[in-house]
Amino acid sequence: MPQVIRFVYRTGDTAYTCSGLWQKLAGMLMHVGARPAAPSDRLRCDDIAGTVTLQFALESPVEATPENLRALTDFDTEDLLVARLQGRKLPSEEDVTRFPATWRTLSFRDSRLQLTAGDCELVRQMRRQILPKLSVEIVSEPPVCSSLLVHGGRPSMTVRALLVAG
């Protein structure tokens, strides 16, 4: 399912450059099965206020339920007009690509994510703003961000995510 997501990171103990924040988020998104695209031209950094705002496109696996298929093929008048002007045919439910997928339990302690104890608040903000929009369920997470609650210097959240099989 393609979607555009807006993420607002409010700095806590760790500050990121726009590109550094994007790299961390892209790695975590890929970990949970999403394919992120480059941030859009609506990338904005505001160091004075301690806030970084990213807007980006991604695709992620979803179950082929009637509701999800309808959401993928329910177009508004603007979509219809743009497609007509570009000479494109909009997909029907039969055109939506289907593929095998499986639910897997994943840990954010995975060393390939290259997360540190300082990324705990970033993981928590991603959990609140992005993960609910994906096929991801939270299995466990620490109640607060603390260096005492991270494992091996990495945030200790565990999720179940729908991933492309194979």
C-alpha positions in Angstrom: 0.0 0.0 0.0 1.5 3.3 -1.0 1.2 6.2 1.4 2.7 9.6 2.3 3.6 10.0 5.9 4.5 13.1 7.8 6.8 12.6 10.8 7.7 15.3 13.3 10.6 14.6 15.6 11.0 16.8 18.6 14.5 16.5 19.9 15.1 15.1 23.3 18.7 14.3 24.4 19.7 13.4 20.8 19.6 15.9 17.9 19.8 14.7 14.2 20.6 16.3 10.9 17.9 15.9 8.4 19.9 13.3 6.5 20.9 11.5 9.7 17.2 11.3 10.8 16.1 10.1 7.4 18.8 7.4 7.4 17.7 6.1 10.8 14.0 6.1 9.8 14.6 4.5 6.5 16.6 1.7 8.2 13.8 1.1 10.7 11.1 1.2 8.0 12.9 -1.4 5.9 13.3 -3.5 9.0 9.5 -3.7 9.4 8.8 -4.4 5.8 8.2 -0.9 4.3 10.0 0.4 1.2 10.7 4.0 1.8 11.3 6.5 -1.0 13.5 9.6 -0.7 12.0 12.4 1.4 9.9 14.7 -0.6 10.6 18.3 -1.3 8.6 19.1 1.9 11.6 18.2 4.1 12.0 20.9 6.7 14.5 21.2 9.5 14.1 23.8 12.3 17.1 23.6 14.6 16.0 26.6 16.6 12.8 25.0 17.7 14.4 21.6 18.1 12.0 20.1 15.6 12.7 18.1 12.4 9.7 17.5 10.1 9.9 14.8 7.3 7.3 14.0 4.8 8.0 10.9 2.7 6.4 8.3 0.6 6.6 4.6 1.3 5.0 1.3 0.3 4.3 -1.5 2.8 2.7 -4.9 2.7 -1.0 -5.1 3.8 -3.3 -8.0 3.9 -5.5 -8.3 0.8 -8.7 -7.7 2.6 -11.7 -6.2 0.8 -11.2 -3.0 2.8 -7.6 -2.7 1.8 -8.3 -3.5 -1.8 -11.0 -0.9 -1.9 -8.7 1.7 -0.3 -6.1 1.0 -3.0 -8.6 1.5 -5.8 -10.9 4.2 -4.5 -10.0 7.3 -6.4 -11.2 10.9 -5.9 -12.0 13.2 -8.7 -8.5 14.7 -8.7 -6.9 11.3 -9.1 -9.3 10.6 -12.0 -8.5 13.9 -13.7 -4.7 13.6 -13.3 -4.9 10.0 -14.7 -7.0 11.2 -17.7 -4.6 14.1 -18.4 -1.6 11.8 -18.3 -3.3 9.1 -20.3 -3.0 6.5 -17.5 -5.4 3.8 -16.5 -6.1 3.7 -12.8 -5.8 0.1 -11.3 -8.9 -1.9 -10.4 -9.0 -4.5 -7.6 -8.0 -7.2 -10.1 -4.9 -5.1 -11.0 -3.5 -4.9 -7.5 -0.3 -7.0 -7.1 -0.6 -9.8 -4.6 2.3 -11.7 -3.1 2.9 -14.1 -0.3 3.6 -12.4 3.0 4.1 -13.6 6.6 3.9 -12.1 10.1 7.3 -12.2 11.8 8.5 -11.0 15.2 11.3 -8.5 15.0 13.5 -6.8 17.5 14.8 -3.2 17.3 17.9 -4.5 19.1 19.0 -5.9 15.7 22.6 -4.7 15.2 21.9 -4.1 11.5 19.7 -1.1 12.4 22.8 0.6 14.0 20.6 2.1 16.7 22.2 3.3 20.0 20.8 4.2 23.4 20.5 7.8 22.1 17.9 6.6 19.5 15.4 5.4 22.1 13.3 8.6 21.9 13.3 8.5 18.1 12.1 4.9 18.2 9.3 5.9 20.6 8.2 8.8 18.4 8.3 6.5 15.3 6.2 4.0 17.3 3.5 6.7 18.0 3.5 8.4 14.6 4.4 5.8 11.9 4.0 2.2 13.0 0.2 2.5 13.5 0.0 3.3 9.8 1.7 0.1 8.8 1.0 -3.6 9.3 2.9 -3.7 12.5 1.8 -4.7 16.0 3.8 -3.8 19.2 4.8 -6.9 21.1 6.8 -5.2 23.9 8.5 -1.9 24.6 10.1 -0.3 27.6 7.8 2.0 29.6 10.3 4.9 29.4 13.5 5.7 27.6 16.4 5.2 29.9 19.9 3.9 29.5 19.0 1.3 32.1 16.3 -0.1 29.9 18.2 -0.5 26.6 19.8 -3.8 25.8 23.4 -3.7 24.6 23.1 0.1 24.1 20.1 -0.4 21.7 16.4 0.3 22.1 14.5 -2.8 23.2 11.2 -2.7 21.3 9.8 -5.9 19.8 7.2 -5.9 17.0 5.2 -8.3 14.8 5.3 -7.1 11.2 3.9 -8.3 7.9 6.8 -9.0 5.6 7.1 -10.1 2.0 7.8 -13.9 2.1 11.0 -15.2 0.6 
